Amino acid sequence: MRSIINILDLSAGEIDQLIAVADDIMAQPEKYNEVCRHKILATLFFEPSTRTRLSFESAMLSLGGQVIGFSGADSSSAVKGETIADTIEVVNGYADIIAMRHPKEGAPVVASMHTAVPLINAGDGGHFHPTQTLADLLTIHHEKGTFDNLTIGLCGDLKYGRTVHSLLQALSHFSPEFTFTAPDELKMPQVYKDFLKEKNIPYRETSSLTEYLDSADILYMTRIQQERFTDLVEYEKVKNVYSLNSSMLSGVKPSMKILHPLPRLQEITQDVDNTEHAYYFKQAENGMYVRMAIISYLLGKR
């Protein structure tokens, strides 16, 4: 029995294997439509989600399995004070695999101590989001054919953004270069910069969206997340700090792709959607394929 809480739970070899399986699923989906027959996925989402929850459910159904679960804490016994440990102990008897999202950082670690089935972290606060990272990696690999020697621009909420934290760690298996673009209030936490220094991975920091835009192979935009702020005055200061529009793309590499974990607000204007650089909707679709690969992998259907 294996769980995935942090992207670093996976080796570089396992990441390559999951990407290869997801590629095969995209090419030959009919091979996988009975792989998880008679298996049940429980989606325990204590925090709102559209893409992650629906892609997990679509993934399991596409594998021939079934889905149970809830889409908010208010529709679970959490509102009655039930602990995560007790919830997991109960769900162990109902499902073969669990995907859990929670607003509190570290909640999936607690859950993993009580699970008797594979558990997948579907996002915990500003901490980690490993399956989104695998969707990001699948998208990058499809477009670039490699993870090595790429310049990756990460922009927006780098302090609370669990997607950028997980992506940074996953790419540390390879040889990237990073550009961190954020206001002072939302800079990349020092612990992640120290992590890169230990691995001799170069990075640079700026508060300007356009300063290094022409050097990027991938630009990963993120939303300024109101739900992560305890002080709304601080949120108001930074909520509209970045807005990428099509006119800003005139000098970028022709092959540069823009990713975003979605939902977006004003940080990417709609006129970018029709450019050759926009790839965030394909990225969202890829999330289903990579979650099919993860579910089948953890259930031993390799």
Solvent accessible surface area in square Angstrom, and as a share of the most:
residue,aa,sasa,rsa
1,M,147,0.66
2,R,77,0.28
3,S,23,0.15
4,I,0,0.00
5,I,22,0.11
6,N,29,0.15
7,I,0,0.00
8,L,68,0.34
9,D,60,0.31
10,L,2,0.01
11,S,56,0.36
12,A,33,0.26
13,G,49,0.47
14,E,33,0.15
15,I,0,0.00
16,D,72,0.37
17,Q,74,0.33
18,L,0,0.00
19,I,5,0.03
20,A,59,0.46
21,V,34,0.19
22,A,0,0.00
23,D,45,0.23
24,D,37,0.19
25,I,0,0.00
26,M,48,0.21
27,A,78,0.61
28,Q,72,0.32
29,P,70,0.44
30,E,111,0.50
31,K,113,0.48
32,Y,27,0.10
33,N,75,0.38
34,E,105,0.47
35,V,38,0.22
36,C,0,0.00
37,R,144,0.53
38,H,144,0.64
39,K,59,0.25
40,I,48,0.25
41,L,0,0.00
42,A,1,0.00
43,T,1,0.01
44,L,3,0.02
45,F,0,0.00
46,F,16,0.07
47,E,19,0.09
48,P,110,0.69
49,S,23,0.15
50,T,75,0.44
51,R,74,0.27
52,T,8,0.05
53,R,54,0.20
54,L,88,0.44
55,S,12,0.08
56,F,0,0.00
57,E,36,0.16
58,S,43,0.27
59,A,0,0.00
60,M,0,0.00
61,L,108,0.54
62,S,41,0.26
63,L,0,0.00
64,G,26,0.25
65,G,5,0.05
66,Q,109,0.48
67,V,39,0.22
68,I,70,0.36
69,G,52,0.50
70,F,35,0.15
71,S,56,0.36
72,G,11,0.11
73,A,34,0.26
74,D,118,0.61
75,S,76,0.49
76,S,16,0.11
77,S,43,0.28
78,A,35,0.27
79,V,96,0.55
80,K,172,0.73
81,G,60,0.58
82,E,63,0.28
83,T,77,0.44
84,I,32,0.16
85,A,20,0.16
86,D,76,0.39
87,T,11,0.07
88,I,0,0.00
89,E,93,0.42
90,V,72,0.41
91,V,14,0.08
92,N,28,0.14
93,G,68,0.65
94,Y,134,0.51
95,A,7,0.06
96,D,43,0.22
97,I,0,0.00
98,I,0,0.00
99,A,0,0.00
100,M,0,0.00
101,R,19,0.07
102,H,18,0.08
103,P,59,0.37
104,K,141,0.60
105,E,104,0.47
106,G,18,0.17
107,A,4,0.03
108,P,0,0.00
109,V,65,0.37
110,V,64,0.37
111,A,0,0.00
112,S,35,0.23
113,M,139,0.62
114,H,64,0.29
115,T,15,0.09
116,A,72,0.56
117,V,19,0.11
118,P,12,0.07
119,L,0,0.00
120,I,0,0.00
121,N,0,0.00
122,A,0,0.00
123,G,0,0.00
124,D,1,0.01
125,G,2,0.02
126,G,7,0.07
127,H,53,0.24
128,F,22,0.09
129,H,7,0.03
130,P,0,0.00
131,T,0,0.00
132,Q,16,0.07
133,T,0,0.00
134,L,0,0.00
135,A,1,0.01
136,D,0,0.00
137,L,0,0.00
138,L,0,0.00
139,T,1,0.00
140,I,1,0.00
141,H,61,0.27
142,H,79,0.35
143,E,60,0.27
144,K,44,0.19
145,G,52,0.50
146,T,53,0.31
147,F,8,0.03
148,D,58,0.30
149,N,130,0.67
150,L,13,0.07
151,T,22,0.13
152,I,1,0.00
153,G,5,0.05
154,L,1,0.00
155,C,0,0.00
156,G,1,0.01
157,D,0,0.00
158,L,0,0.00
159,K,88,0.37
160,Y,55,0.21
161,G,3,0.03
162,R,20,0.07
163,T,13,0.08
164,V,0,0.00
165,H,3,0.02
166,S,0,0.00
167,L,0,0.00
168,L,0,0.00
169,Q,13,0.06
170,A,0,0.00
171,L,0,0.00
172,S,12,0.08
173,H,68,0.30
174,F,41,0.17
175,S,52,0.34
176,P,4,0.02
177,E,60,0.27
178,F,0,0.00
179,T,7,0.04
180,F,3,0.01
181,T,8,0.05
182,A,6,0.04
183,P,13,0.08
184,D,117,0.60
185,E,79,0.35
186,L,0,0.00
187,K,80,0.34
188,M,4,0.02
189,P,34,0.22
190,Q,95,0.42
191,V,101,0.58
192,Y,20,0.08
193,K,18,0.07
194,D,57,0.30
195,F,33,0.14
196,L,0,0.00
197,K,115,0.49
198,E,141,0.63
199,K,96,0.41
200,N,136,0.70
201,I,12,0.06
202,P,74,0.47
203,Y,54,0.21
204,R,71,0.26
205,E,68,0.30
206,T,19,0.11
207,S,75,0.48
208,S,45,0.29
209,L,17,0.08
210,T,74,0.43
211,E,96,0.43
212,Y,64,0.24
213,L,10,0.05
214,D,89,0.46
215,S,35,0.23
216,A,4,0.03
217,D,19,0.10
218,I,1,0.00
219,L,7,0.03
220,Y,0,0.00
221,M,1,0.00
222,T,7,0.04
223,R,46,0.17
224,I,6,0.03
225,Q,21,0.09
226,Q,86,0.38
227,E,97,0.43
228,R,34,0.13
229,F,27,0.11
230,T,146,0.85
231,D,66,0.34
232,L,102,0.51
233,V,98,0.56
234,E,59,0.27
235,Y,16,0.06
236,E,98,0.44
237,K,131,0.56
238,V,4,0.03
239,K,62,0.26
240,N,95,0.48
241,V,60,0.34
242,Y,16,0.06
243,S,46,0.30
244,L,0,0.00
245,N,47,0.24
246,S,40,0.26
247,S,87,0.56
248,M,49,0.22
249,L,12,0.06
250,S,111,0.71
251,G,57,0.54
252,V,16,0.09
253,K,74,0.31
254,P,111,0.70
255,S,63,0.41
256,M,0,0.00
257,K,28,0.12
258,I,0,0.00
259,L,0,0.00
260,H,2,0.01
261,P,22,0.14
262,L,23,0.11
263,P,65,0.41
264,R,47,0.17
265,L,99,0.49
266,Q,54,0.24
267,E,3,0.01
268,I,2,0.01
269,T,46,0.27
270,Q,139,0.62
271,D,70,0.36
272,V,0,0.00
273,D,43,0.22
274,N,141,0.72
275,T,38,0.22
276,E,119,0.53
277,H,14,0.06
278,A,21,0.16
279,Y,46,0.17
280,Y,1,0.00
281,F,116,0.48
282,K,66,0.28
283,Q,2,0.01
284,A,33,0.26
285,E,78,0.35
286,N,0,0.00
287,G,1,0.01
288,M,45,0.20
289,Y,35,0.13
290,V,0,0.00
291,R,6,0.02
292,M,5,0.02
293,A,0,0.00
294,I,0,0.00
295,I,0,0.00
296,S,2,0.01
297,Y,12,0.05
298,L,15,0.07
299,L,32,0.16
300,G,50,0.48
301,K,83,0.35
302,R,184,0.67
